Amino acid sequence: MTVVRWNPVREMLAMQTALDRMFEDTRRGSFEGGSALALDVHEDEQSYTVETALPGVQPDNINVSLHDGILTITGEIPAQTRENSRTLMQERVYGKFSRSIRLPMAVDSGKVEASFDNGVLTLTLPKTEEAQPRQIPVRAGNGNKR
């Protein structure tokens, strides 16, 4: 049996290496596994607005669907390949992506608008009339007649 002297610095370096590997694997697989599309979702009284950055994606490669209150955005960022070269570093993500979110209130699917400008997809999802806040007028008068 061999006794090895405990070295706390070596233990910390091993832990740092393991954490670096875990975060690198998570980042690298973010699109390849069909997930992790960053969204900004805003709400006002009349609608929801959803924005996401999709640089390098053609509008034809983006699919948006709305079914039973679930908004789904799917598509693919094509991998960039170069002939007669080797890749030394590749940090940009590519591959298929998909993201689904449940909207808290009903949306009028017939009035949904989608625009794609400078690599940013913007969806405007109007709420149904029933989901929008209503002002209820109060009438003056004597409601209790005896």
HELIX and SHEET records of a PDB file:
HELIX    1   1 PRO A    8  GLU A   32  1                                  25    
HELIX    2   2 PRO A   59  ASN A   61  5                                   3    
HELIX    3   3 SER A  109  LYS A  111  5                                   3    
HELIX    4   4 GLU A  129  ALA A  131  5                                   3    
SHEET    1   A 4 ASP A  40  GLU A  43  0                                        
SHEET    2   A 4 SER A  47  ALA A  53 -1                                        
SHEET    3   A 4 VAL A 120  PRO A 126 -1                                        
SHEET    4   A 4 GLU A 113  ASP A 117 -1                                        
SHEET    1   B 3 ILE A  62  HIS A  67  0                                        
SHEET    2   B 3 ILE A  70  ILE A  77 -1                                        
SHEET    3   B 3 GLY A  95  ARG A 102 -1                                        
END                                                                             
